[in-house]
Amino acid sequence: MSEISRLGVRELLDEKRALEAMIERMSVSMARAADWLISEFAPAGPIMREHNLSYCHKVVWGLYEDGRLDAVERLLDWIAAYATMGIGRYGFPEEPPFHNEMQLLYRFLTFAKVAERLRHPAFANDETREEVLTYQHACGGVFGNKDHAKYMGTVNPLTTSFFTQWALAAGLMEPAIQGADFLAQVVDLNTQHMTSDPGKFYFNYDPKEGALVTTPAPGEEINCFVDTIKPKQHFYYIGTAMAALADVYAVNGEARYLEAALRLAEFERRLNPQGLQWPSYCKVGWGAAELYAVTEDPMHRIMAANVSDVTFMTAQTGTGGWAAMYYPLKDQGAWESVQYNGASQEPNGVPADGSWALLAGHEITGEFMGEMGRTLAVFKAMIGLVENRLRQLIFSQ
């Protein structure tokens, strides 16, 4: 029996009102963000003007989720025409290593899952798929870059989850299941760490050793684990794994995937709630929404709505977009002073001390739209289920 089926009339009415209120606000927020991004297309803005794929890869996803398909096709055509560096490799040689090395496969997967759904011929083809599949290790985890040895030491849930989502869109079920198996294994290996006090989730896995990396380099705890204390962390490792596990479960019904996603959601309940004000909490909302779609549990709806409310809509700027992010590379540095409160869209002179990398507001806006768009789609689907159940209960009395 589903969770919706267990709810009474009053509980269903509460769920319906909560969904309706969020759907209305989120729809307005998405439309404002999409309008701003399109206004930033060349020649007025940097999108499809600057030789930097980061102005495009997440924007493809965000605009797709808002149904701006003409704009999405323009972006994909531009990437294919100007940003191709090889089969499955996209970017520009002049971009910094943080972009075109560390994020090489991740950036492709962000827009490629959309390209697969639209069957764009430049990306949704057997040659590209075969190349991308070579990034998956036998353990199921996925390397972010196999051209440089320094990126081949570990695999993690972020790249693996995005690979899994891409594989689902491409109809490649076996690689998607292998990715989900890896994600479930990482959750299993973290069981003792997640239930400790403070709780920790270690997100780097060494495939040679067959073990989690639990000893961070000096000053780099932020690149090793998420804990239940700090308000500014890479929370997205939890959220993106939750989303991929829930989506694969929705396809094949393997209980192990749902159980792993539920354990991540339980861990999220112990995180510092101030983390909702940090941009990297964004994917937690996406993961919770995909989990809500399969559990129908109002607790997961609340978790997703909290992210859309605080992380997204409260921080949305007057332009309709979101501020650039000073992405942390080290535990301490100038990035710690930055607040994301919707006040500014432009970089504000944070000292360049080597502790951060800048993610443009266009990239953040595309990402937030992609994640909120998935949440909005789930909420719209769920309200139909709630209304149907209400009709059944009311007319049966």
C-alpha positions as CSV (number, residue, x, y, z in Angstrom):
1,M,0.0,0.0,0.0
2,S,1.3,3.5,-0.9
3,E,1.7,6.3,1.6
4,I,-1.0,8.3,-0.2
5,S,-3.4,5.4,0.3
6,R,-2.7,5.5,4.1
7,L,-3.7,9.1,4.5
8,G,-7.1,10.2,5.7
9,V,-9.2,13.0,4.2
10,R,-7.8,15.7,6.4
11,E,-4.2,14.7,5.8
12,L,-4.8,14.5,2.0
13,L,-6.3,18.0,2.1
14,D,-3.2,19.3,3.9
15,E,-1.0,17.6,1.3
16,K,-3.1,19.1,-1.5
17,R,-2.9,22.6,-0.2
18,A,0.9,22.3,0.5
19,L,1.5,21.1,-3.1
20,E,-0.7,23.8,-4.6
21,A,1.1,26.6,-2.8
22,M,4.5,25.3,-3.7
23,I,3.6,24.7,-7.4
24,E,2.3,28.2,-7.9
25,R,5.4,29.8,-6.4
26,M,7.9,27.5,-8.1
27,S,6.3,28.0,-11.5
28,V,6.7,31.8,-11.2
29,S,10.3,31.4,-10.0
30,M,11.1,29.1,-12.9
31,A,9.6,31.4,-15.5
32,R,11.5,34.4,-14.2
33,A,14.8,32.5,-14.2
34,A,14.2,31.2,-17.8
35,D,13.4,34.7,-19.0
36,W,16.6,36.0,-17.5
37,L,18.8,33.2,-19.0
38,I,17.4,33.7,-22.5
39,S,18.0,37.5,-22.1
40,E,21.6,36.6,-21.5
41,F,22.0,34.8,-24.9
42,A,24.6,36.4,-27.2
43,P,25.0,39.1,-28.2
44,A,23.5,40.6,-25.0
45,G,25.2,38.2,-22.6
46,P,27.9,35.6,-22.4
47,I,25.8,32.5,-23.2
48,M,26.9,31.2,-26.6
49,R,29.3,34.1,-26.9
50,E,32.1,33.3,-24.5
51,H,34.3,30.3,-25.1
52,N,33.3,28.7,-21.8
53,L,31.0,25.7,-21.7
54,S,30.0,26.5,-18.1
55,Y,27.8,29.2,-19.5
56,C,25.8,26.5,-21.3
57,H,25.9,23.0,-19.9
58,K,23.6,23.6,-16.9
59,V,21.5,26.2,-18.8
60,V,20.5,23.4,-21.2
61,W,19.1,21.4,-18.3
62,G,17.4,24.3,-16.6
63,L,15.7,25.6,-19.8
64,Y,14.6,22.1,-20.7
65,E,12.9,21.6,-17.4
66,D,10.9,24.9,-18.0
67,G,9.9,23.7,-21.5
68,R,12.0,26.3,-23.4
69,L,12.9,23.7,-26.1
70,D,13.7,26.1,-28.9
71,A,16.3,27.7,-26.7
72,V,17.6,24.3,-25.7
73,E,18.1,23.3,-29.3
74,R,20.0,26.5,-30.0
75,L,22.3,25.8,-27.1
76,L,22.9,22.2,-28.1
77,D,23.6,23.2,-31.7
78,W,26.1,25.8,-30.5
79,I,27.9,23.3,-28.3
80,A,28.2,20.8,-31.1
81,A,29.5,23.5,-33.5
82,Y,32.0,25.3,-31.3
83,A,32.8,23.3,-28.1
84,T,33.7,19.8,-29.5
85,M,37.2,18.7,-28.4
86,G,36.7,15.1,-29.3
87,I,34.2,12.2,-29.0
88,G,32.3,12.8,-25.7
89,R,34.7,15.7,-24.8
90,Y,33.3,19.2,-24.8
91,G,34.7,22.6,-23.7
92,F,37.4,25.0,-24.8
93,P,41.2,24.6,-24.5
94,E,41.5,28.1,-22.9
95,E,39.2,27.2,-20.0
96,P,40.8,26.7,-16.6
97,P,41.6,23.1,-15.4
98,F,38.7,23.3,-12.9
99,H,36.3,23.4,-15.8
100,N,37.7,21.4,-18.7
101,E,39.7,18.8,-16.7
102,M,38.2,18.2,-13.2
103,Q,34.6,18.6,-14.6
104,L,35.2,17.1,-18.0
105,L,32.7,14.3,-18.0
106,Y,30.3,15.9,-15.5
107,R,29.7,18.9,-17.7
108,F,29.0,16.7,-20.7
109,L,26.6,14.5,-18.7
110,T,24.6,17.5,-17.5
111,F,23.5,18.5,-21.0
112,A,23.8,15.1,-22.6
113,K,20.9,13.6,-20.6
114,V,18.8,16.3,-22.1
115,A,20.3,15.7,-25.6
116,E,19.4,12.0,-25.2
117,R,15.8,12.8,-24.4
118,L,15.5,15.1,-27.4
119,R,17.6,12.6,-29.5
120,H,19.9,15.4,-30.7
121,P,22.0,13.7,-33.3
122,A,25.3,15.4,-32.3
123,F,25.2,13.7,-28.9
124,A,22.6,10.9,-28.9
125,N,24.6,8.5,-31.1
126,D,26.3,5.1,-30.6
127,E,29.8,6.5,-31.1
128,T,29.4,9.0,-28.3
129,R,27.7,6.5,-26.0
130,E,30.4,3.9,-26.5
131,E,33.0,6.5,-25.6
132,V,31.2,7.7,-22.4
133,L,30.7,4.1,-21.2
134,T,34.5,3.7,-21.1
135,Y,34.6,6.1,-18.0
136,Q,32.7,3.5,-15.9
137,H,34.9,1.3,-13.7
138,A,34.1,-2.3,-13.1
139,C,33.0,-1.3,-9.6
140,G,30.2,0.7,-11.2
141,G,31.6,4.1,-10.2
142,V,32.5,6.6,-12.9
143,F,35.7,8.6,-13.4
144,G,35.3,12.3,-14.1
145,N,38.3,12.4,-16.5
146,K,40.3,9.5,-17.8
147,D,42.8,11.6,-19.8
148,H,44.8,12.7,-16.7
149,A,46.1,10.2,-14.1
150,K,45.4,12.5,-11.2
151,Y,41.7,12.1,-11.7
152,M,41.8,8.3,-11.9
153,G,42.5,7.5,-8.2
154,T,38.9,7.7,-7.0
155,V,35.3,7.6,-8.2
156,N,32.4,9.4,-6.4
157,P,28.6,9.6,-6.2
158,L,28.3,12.9,-8.1
159,T,29.8,11.8,-11.5
160,T,28.3,8.3,-11.1
161,S,24.8,9.7,-10.4
162,F,24.9,12.0,-13.4
163,F,26.2,9.1,-15.5
164,T,23.4,6.9,-14.2
165,Q,20.8,9.6,-15.2
166,W,22.4,9.9,-18.6
167,A,22.3,6.1,-19.1
168,L,18.6,6.0,-18.2
169,A,17.9,8.7,-20.7
170,A,19.9,6.9,-23.3
171,G,18.1,3.6,-22.6
172,L,21.3,1.9,-21.3
173,M,19.9,0.0,-18.4
174,E,22.9,-2.2,-17.6
175,P,25.3,0.7,-17.1
176,A,22.6,2.5,-15.1
177,I,22.1,-0.5,-12.8
178,Q,25.8,-0.8,-12.3
179,G,25.9,2.9,-11.3
180,A,23.1,2.3,-8.9
181,D,24.8,-0.7,-7.5
182,F,27.9,1.4,-6.8
183,L,25.8,4.1,-5.1
184,A,24.1,1.6,-2.9
185,Q,27.5,0.1,-2.0
186,V,28.8,3.5,-1.0
187,V,25.8,4.0,1.3
188,D,26.4,0.5,2.8
189,L,30.1,1.3,3.4
190,N,29.0,4.5,5.1
191,T,26.5,2.8,7.5
192,Q,28.7,3.1,10.6
193,H,29.9,6.6,9.7
194,M,26.4,7.9,9.0
195,T,25.0,6.7,12.3
196,S,27.8,8.0,14.4
197,D,27.8,11.3,16.3
198,P,28.7,13.4,14.5
199,G,27.5,11.6,11.4
200,K,29.7,11.5,8.3
201,F,29.2,10.5,4.7
202,Y,32.5,9.8,2.9
203,F,32.1,10.3,-0.8
204,N,35.4,9.2,-2.4
205,Y,35.9,5.6,-3.2
206,D,39.2,4.0,-4.2
207,P,38.5,1.2,-6.7
208,K,42.0,-0.2,-6.4
209,E,41.6,-0.6,-2.6
210,G,37.9,-1.4,-2.8
211,A,37.3,1.1,0.1
212,L,36.2,4.5,1.0
213,V,38.8,7.3,1.4
214,T,38.4,8.3,5.0
215,T,41.6,10.2,5.6
216,P,41.3,13.7,4.0
217,A,44.4,15.6,2.8
218,P,45.4,18.5,5.2
219,G,42.8,21.3,4.8
220,E,40.6,19.3,2.6
221,E,37.9,17.7,4.7
222,I,35.4,19.4,2.5
223,N,36.6,17.3,-0.4
224,C,36.3,14.1,1.6
225,F,33.1,13.9,3.6
226,V,29.8,15.6,4.5
227,D,29.1,15.7,8.2
228,T,26.1,16.6,10.4
229,I,27.8,19.8,11.9
230,K,29.1,22.2,9.3
231,P,26.6,24.6,7.5
232,K,28.8,25.0,4.3
233,Q,29.7,21.7,2.7
234,H,29.4,19.7,-0.6
235,F,25.9,18.5,0.3
236,Y,25.2,17.6,-3.3
237,Y,26.9,14.2,-3.0
238,I,24.0,13.1,-0.9
239,G,21.2,14.6,-3.0
240,T,22.4,13.4,-6.4
241,A,22.9,9.9,-5.1
242,M,19.4,9.9,-3.7
243,A,17.9,11.1,-7.0
244,A,19.7,8.4,-9.1
245,L,18.9,5.6,-6.7
246,A,15.2,6.6,-6.6
247,D,15.0,6.9,-10.4
248,V,16.6,3.5,-11.0
249,Y,14.3,2.0,-8.4
250,A,11.3,3.5,-10.2
251,V,12.4,1.6,-13.3
252,N,13.3,-1.8,-12.0
253,G,11.8,-2.0,-8.4
254,E,15.0,-3.3,-6.8
255,A,14.5,-2.8,-3.1
256,R,18.2,-2.2,-2.4
257,Y,18.1,1.1,-4.2
258,L,15.1,2.4,-2.4
259,E,16.6,1.3,1.0
260,A,19.8,3.2,0.2
261,A,18.0,6.3,-0.9
262,L,15.9,6.2,2.3
263,R,19.0,5.9,4.5
264,L,20.4,9.0,2.7
265,A,17.2,10.9,3.4
266,E,17.4,9.9,7.1
267,F,20.9,11.2,7.2
268,E,19.7,14.5,5.7
269,R,17.4,15.0,8.6
270,R,20.5,15.2,10.9
271,L,22.3,17.8,8.8
272,N,22.7,21.4,10.0
273,P,19.5,23.2,8.8
274,Q,21.6,26.3,8.1
275,G,23.0,24.3,5.2
276,L,19.7,25.2,3.4
277,Q,21.2,28.7,2.9
278,W,24.3,27.2,1.1
279,P,24.0,26.7,-2.7
280,S,25.4,23.2,-2.6
281,Y,22.3,22.0,-0.8
282,C,20.5,22.3,-4.1
283,K,20.7,18.6,-5.2
284,V,19.3,17.5,-1.8
285,G,15.9,19.0,-2.9
286,W,16.1,17.1,-6.3
287,G,16.9,13.8,-4.6
288,A,14.1,14.2,-2.0
289,A,11.6,15.0,-4.8
290,E,12.6,11.9,-6.8
291,L,12.3,9.9,-3.5
292,Y,8.8,11.5,-2.9
293,A,7.8,10.3,-6.3
294,V,8.3,6.7,-5.3
295,T,7.5,6.7,-1.6
296,E,4.6,9.3,-1.7
297,D,5.7,10.1,1.9
298,P,4.9,13.7,2.9
299,M,8.2,13.8,4.8
300,H,10.0,13.7,1.5
301,R,7.8,16.3,0.0
302,I,8.6,18.6,3.0
303,M,12.3,17.9,2.5
304,A,12.1,18.9,-1.2
305,A,9.9,21.9,-0.5
306,N,12.4,23.2,2.1
307,V,15.1,23.3,-0.5
308,S,12.9,25.0,-3.1
309,D,11.8,27.5,-0.6
310,V,15.1,28.5,1.1
311,T,17.9,27.4,-1.1
312,F,16.2,28.5,-4.3
313,M,13.4,31.0,-4.1
314,T,14.6,32.9,-1.1
315,A,18.0,33.4,-2.7
316,Q,16.7,34.3,-6.2
317,T,17.8,37.8,-7.2
318,G,15.8,40.7,-8.7
319,T,17.0,39.8,-12.1
320,G,15.3,36.4,-11.9
321,G,18.6,34.5,-11.8
322,W,20.9,33.5,-8.9
323,A,24.2,34.8,-7.7
324,A,27.6,33.5,-8.8
325,M,29.0,30.9,-6.3
326,Y,32.5,30.9,-4.8
327,Y,32.9,27.2,-4.9
328,P,35.1,25.9,-2.0
329,L,38.3,24.0,-2.9
330,K,39.7,24.0,0.6
331,D,38.3,24.0,4.1
332,Q,39.2,27.6,4.9
333,G,39.5,30.7,2.8
334,A,37.8,33.8,1.5
335,W,34.8,31.9,0.3
336,E,33.7,31.4,3.9
337,S,32.6,35.1,4.1
338,V,30.1,34.9,1.2
339,Q,26.4,34.9,2.0
340,Y,23.8,33.9,-0.6
341,N,20.7,36.0,0.2
342,G,19.5,37.2,-3.2
343,A,21.3,40.5,-3.0
344,S,23.7,40.4,-5.9
345,Q,24.1,38.7,-9.2
346,E,27.7,39.7,-9.9
347,P,31.0,38.7,-8.2
348,N,31.6,41.0,-5.3
349,G,35.4,41.1,-5.0
350,V,36.1,38.1,-2.8
351,P,39.9,37.9,-2.5
352,A,41.5,35.4,-4.9
353,D,43.3,33.3,-2.3
354,G,43.2,30.0,-4.1
355,S,40.5,28.6,-1.8
356,W,37.6,28.9,-4.3
357,A,36.6,28.6,-8.0
358,L,34.0,30.9,-9.5
359,L,30.8,29.4,-10.8
360,A,29.0,32.1,-12.9
361,G,25.4,33.1,-12.0
362,H,24.3,31.7,-15.3
363,E,25.6,28.2,-14.4
364,I,24.1,28.4,-10.9
365,T,20.8,29.5,-12.4
366,G,20.7,26.7,-14.9
367,E,21.5,24.2,-12.2
368,F,18.9,25.5,-9.7
369,M,16.3,25.5,-12.5
370,G,17.1,21.9,-13.4
371,E,16.7,20.7,-9.8
372,M,13.7,22.8,-9.0
373,G,12.2,21.8,-12.3
374,R,12.4,18.2,-11.5
375,T,10.9,18.9,-8.1
376,L,8.1,20.9,-9.7
377,A,7.4,18.0,-12.1
378,V,7.1,15.6,-9.2
379,F,4.8,17.9,-7.3
380,K,2.5,18.3,-10.3
381,A,2.3,14.5,-10.7
382,M,1.7,13.9,-7.0
383,I,-1.1,16.4,-6.7
384,G,-3.0,14.4,-9.3
385,L,-2.6,11.3,-7.1
386,V,-3.7,13.1,-4.0
387,E,-6.8,14.5,-5.8
388,N,-7.8,11.1,-7.1
389,R,-7.5,9.6,-3.6
390,L,-9.6,12.4,-2.1
391,R,-12.3,11.7,-4.6
392,Q,-12.3,8.0,-3.8
393,L,-12.6,8.7,-0.1
394,I,-15.2,11.5,-0.3
395,F,-17.5,9.8,-2.7
396,S,-17.2,6.4,-1.0
397,Q,-18.7,7.9,2.3
